[in-house]
Amino acid sequence: MRSLLIILTTLMLVPASGGSSDSGRTRDAATLRGRFPGALVHLQLGSHAFLVEKSTQSLVHYKGNERNLPELVAIYRANTGEKDGDKEREGDLRTPEGIYFFTYRIEGSQLPDEYGIRAFVTDFPNVYDQLEGKNGSNIWLHATNEPQRVDNGYNTRGCVVVNNEDLEYLTPSVRTGRVPGATVMVVESELSVLEPEAAARLREELTGVITGWKAAWESREIERYMAYYSRAFEGQGRDWAGWRAYKDRLNRQYQYIRVEVEDLHLYHHGDELLAVFHQQYDSDRFHARSAKRLYLRREEDGWKIVRETSLPL
């Protein structure tokens, strides 16, 4: 049994699974109890999230509870890139830092032995990476047939690696795709860990941004609505000015607009905020349900949407 540490939180007892006695560098569970990860602002009941901390070579598993708060499940020994720092380009041997989702899985029978029992492919480079001109590909969470590789640490080409046994435990918690509830993997140099009061303030601030955006859209007041969009915004082939003209035209055509935000998930990394949710849109002339993502960045005058995607359901 290798790197899994079993965690007893104030809210739940995690059943025993795998684990290694060699956990000297792994994140200490005591530093997380009673505190909240700043990366997981709003995690719906039953959703799963993995936080990778490079400095301690740890993968921390959280699950959303009945209050839509992240609840600690377990900590695994993980292995990241050979080189320190955030990934910038193909072949730099660094693990990217940011908010990533798994697009699909590949079983070990389809992979070289070095990838162990299976791999989960991430969406690197994500929208934020592309905005910064980063490039590269094939950043995965995968296993290994060599247990000592994970124990040694810092020796991947950019992927996150855990032992075969540990990935077997994690696999039922991985949901791929673009829908709300898809499993997220947030990679940080050091985890942002907040006391309950600070976490509550952050949650109130960031959920308020989404609530304000929704109310502004429903108001059909174009200036109020566009105040939530960065001047660098691009969407549906339109820049900020084109988006403003498009939405203003629709506002004048519709007698009312109603927007429901359901299954909200909020992920936070530095100056990046990603909102993932189901959107129900209704007006007197059009109705649609979609899986929505809002990509926001912190600018001088607050959080602004830089990209927006919608997948019809």
C-alpha positions in Angstrom: 0.0 0.0 0.0 1.5 3.3 -1.1 0.8 6.9 -0.9 -2.8 7.4 0.2 -3.3 9.0 3.6 -6.7 8.4 5.1 -8.4 11.5 6.4 -10.8 12.0 9.3 -12.4 15.4 8.8 -14.9 17.1 11.1 -17.7 16.2 8.7 -17.0 12.6 7.5 -14.9 9.5 8.0 -13.2 8.3 4.8 -13.1 4.5 4.5 -9.6 3.0 4.5 -8.0 2.4 1.1 -4.3 2.5 -0.1 -1.3 4.2 1.4 2.4 4.4 1.8 4.5 5.0 4.9 6.9 7.0 2.8 4.9 10.3 3.0 7.5 12.8 4.2 7.0 15.3 1.5 3.3 14.8 1.1 0.9 17.5 2.3 0.0 17.0 6.0 -3.8 16.5 6.4 -3.7 18.4 9.7 -2.9 21.6 7.8 -6.2 21.3 5.8 -8.7 20.3 8.5 -11.2 23.0 9.3 -9.9 25.1 6.4 -10.9 25.5 2.8 -9.1 25.5 -0.5 -9.3 28.8 -2.3 -9.5 27.0 -5.6 -12.8 25.4 -4.9 -15.2 28.2 -4.2 -18.5 26.4 -5.0 -18.5 22.6 -5.5 -21.9 21.0 -5.9 -22.9 18.0 -3.9 -21.4 14.9 -5.3 -18.9 16.6 -7.6 -15.2 15.7 -7.2 -12.0 17.8 -7.5 -8.3 17.1 -7.4 -5.8 19.7 -6.2 -2.2 19.1 -7.1 0.4 20.9 -5.0 3.8 20.8 -6.6 5.8 21.9 -3.6 4.7 18.8 -1.6 4.2 16.5 -4.6 0.6 15.9 -3.4 -2.8 15.3 -5.0 -5.6 16.2 -2.7 -9.0 14.8 -3.4 -12.1 16.8 -2.4 -15.8 16.1 -2.8 -18.7 18.6 -2.7 -21.0 18.2 0.4 -24.7 19.1 1.0 -23.7 22.8 1.5 -21.8 22.8 -1.8 -18.5 23.2 0.0 -15.4 21.1 -0.6 -14.9 18.3 1.8 -11.6 16.6 2.2 -11.5 12.9 1.1 -7.8 11.8 0.9 -4.3 12.8 0.0 -2.1 10.9 -2.5 1.6 11.1 -3.3 1.9 12.6 -6.8 4.7 13.4 -9.2 5.0 16.5 -11.4 7.4 18.0 -14.0 11.2 17.7 -13.8 11.5 21.5 -14.1 10.1 24.0 -11.6 7.6 26.7 -12.6 4.5 27.0 -14.8 4.6 25.5 -18.2 5.2 27.9 -21.1 6.0 25.9 -24.1 6.2 22.4 -25.6 9.0 20.3 -24.2 9.9 22.5 -21.2 9.4 19.7 -18.8 7.1 21.8 -16.6 3.6 20.9 -15.3 1.1 23.7 -16.1 -0.5 25.6 -13.3 -4.2 26.4 -13.5 -7.7 25.0 -13.8 -8.0 21.9 -16.0 -10.7 19.3 -16.9 -10.3 15.8 -18.2 -11.5 15.3 -21.7 -11.3 11.5 -22.0 -9.6 8.4 -20.6 -7.1 5.9 -22.2 -6.7 2.4 -20.8 -3.3 1.0 -20.2 -3.7 -1.6 -22.9 -3.6 1.2 -25.4 -0.5 2.9 -23.8 3.2 2.1 -23.3 4.0 0.4 -20.0 5.3 3.7 -18.5 1.7 5.0 -18.2 0.5 2.3 -15.9 -3.1 1.1 -15.8 -4.6 4.2 -17.5 -4.4 7.9 -18.2 -6.8 10.8 -18.1 -6.2 13.5 -20.7 -6.6 17.2 -19.7 -7.7 20.2 -21.7 -4.3 21.9 -21.6 -3.8 24.4 -23.0 -7.0 25.8 -21.7 -8.6 29.2 -22.5 -6.3 31.1 -20.1 -3.2 29.3 -21.4 -4.1 30.3 -24.9 -4.7 33.9 -24.0 -1.1 33.9 -22.6 0.4 32.3 -25.7 1.3 29.1 -23.9 1.7 25.9 -26.0 2.1 22.2 -25.6 0.0 19.1 -25.5 -0.5 15.7 -23.8 -0.7 16.8 -20.2 -2.3 13.9 -18.5 -3.0 12.5 -15.0 -1.7 9.0 -15.4 -0.4 6.0 -13.4 3.0 4.2 -13.4 4.2 0.6 -13.1 7.2 1.9 -11.2 6.2 2.8 -7.6 9.6 4.3 -6.8 9.1 6.9 -9.6 6.4 8.6 -7.6 8.4 8.4 -4.4 11.4 10.1 -6.0 9.3 13.0 -7.3 9.8 15.7 -9.9 10.6 13.5 -12.8 7.8 13.7 -15.4 7.8 15.5 -18.7 4.9 17.7 -17.5 2.2 15.2 -16.5 0.8 14.5 -13.0 1.7 10.9 -12.1 0.3 8.7 -9.3 0.8 5.0 -8.6 -1.4 2.4 -10.2 -3.2 1.5 -7.0 -3.9 5.1 -6.3 -5.3 5.9 -9.7 -7.5 2.8 -9.3 -9.0 4.5 -6.2 -9.4 7.8 -8.0 -10.9 6.5 -11.2 -14.6 6.3 -10.0 -14.4 10.0 -9.0 -13.3 11.1 -12.5 -16.1 12.4 -14.7 -14.9 13.6 -18.1 -16.4 16.2 -20.5 -17.7 19.8 -20.5 -20.8 19.5 -18.3 -21.1 20.9 -14.8 -19.9 18.3 -12.4 -17.0 17.2 -14.6 -14.0 16.5 -12.4 -11.6 19.4 -12.2 -7.8 19.3 -11.5 -6.3 22.5 -10.2 -2.5 22.6 -10.2 -0.8 25.1 -7.9 2.8 25.6 -6.7 1.4 25.8 -3.2 -2.2 25.3 -2.2 -4.2 28.4 -1.3 -5.8 27.4 2.0 -8.2 29.7 3.7 -9.6 30.0 7.2 -13.4 29.6 7.3 -14.1 33.4 7.5 -11.8 34.2 4.6 -13.3 31.4 2.5 -16.8 32.7 3.2 -15.9 36.2 2.1 -14.3 34.9 -1.1 -17.4 32.7 -1.8 -19.7 35.7 -1.3 -17.6 37.9 -3.5 -17.3 35.5 -6.4 -20.9 34.1 -6.4 -22.0 37.7 -6.3 -20.2 38.3 -9.6 -22.2 35.6 -11.3 -25.5 36.7 -9.6 -24.8 40.3 -10.7 -24.1 39.2 -14.3 -27.3 37.2 -14.4 -29.4 40.1 -13.1 -27.8 42.6 -15.5 -28.6 40.3 -18.5 -32.2 40.0 -17.3 -32.5 43.7 -16.9 -31.8 44.2 -20.7 -29.8 47.3 -19.7 -26.9 47.0 -22.1 -24.4 49.2 -20.2 -25.1 47.4 -17.0 -24.6 44.0 -18.7 -21.5 45.0 -20.7 -19.8 46.2 -17.5 -19.2 42.5 -16.7 -17.2 42.0 -19.9 -13.6 42.8 -20.5 -12.6 45.0 -23.4 -10.5 42.0 -24.4 -13.6 39.8 -24.7 -14.2 37.6 -27.7 -17.1 35.3 -28.3 -19.0 33.8 -31.2 -16.6 35.5 -33.6 -17.3 38.9 -32.1 -15.1 41.3 -30.1 -16.4 43.5 -27.2 -18.0 46.1 -29.5 -19.5 43.4 -31.7 -20.9 41.5 -28.7 -22.4 44.8 -27.3 -24.1 45.5 -30.6 -25.4 41.9 -30.9 -26.8 41.8 -27.3 -28.3 45.3 -27.6 -30.2 44.3 -30.7 -31.6 41.2 -29.0 -32.6 43.3 -25.9 -34.7 45.5 -28.1 -36.4 42.6 -29.8 -37.4 40.7 -26.6 -40.0 41.8 -24.2 -38.4 39.9 -21.3 -35.3 37.7 -20.6 -35.1 35.2 -17.8 -31.9 33.3 -17.0 -31.6 30.5 -14.5 -28.2 29.4 -13.2 -28.2 25.8 -12.0 -25.5 23.3 -10.7 -23.1 26.2 -10.3 -19.4 25.3 -9.9 -16.8 28.0 -9.2 -13.1 27.5 -9.6 -10.5 30.1 -8.7 -6.8 30.3 -9.4 -4.9 33.5 -8.9 -6.5 36.1 -11.2 -8.6 33.5 -12.9 -12.2 32.6 -12.1 -14.1 29.9 -14.0 -17.9 29.5 -13.6 -19.4 26.3 -14.9 -23.2 25.7 -14.8 -26.4 24.7 -16.5 -28.1 27.7 -18.0 -31.8 27.9 -18.7 -32.6 30.9 -21.0 -36.1 32.0 -21.7 -37.6 35.0 -23.5 -40.8 35.7 -25.3 -39.2 34.5 -28.6 -36.5 32.0 -27.7 -35.8 29.2 -25.2 -32.6 27.2 -24.7 -30.8 25.0 -22.2 -27.0 24.8 -22.3 -23.9 23.9 -20.4 -22.2 27.2 -19.9 -18.7 28.4 -19.0 -17.7 31.9 -18.1 -14.0 32.6 -18.1 -13.2 35.7 -15.9 -10.1 37.6 -15.1 -9.5 40.1 -12.3 -8.9 43.5 -13.8 -8.3 46.9 -12.2 -12.0 47.5 -11.8 -13.1 44.0 -10.8 -13.8 40.6 -12.3 -14.4 40.6 -16.1 -15.5 38.0 -18.6 -12.8 37.4 -21.2 -14.4 34.3 -22.9 -17.8 32.6 -22.8 -18.8 29.2 -24.2 -22.2 27.5 -24.4 -22.9 23.8 -25.3 -26.5 23.2 -26.2 -28.3 20.4 -24.3 
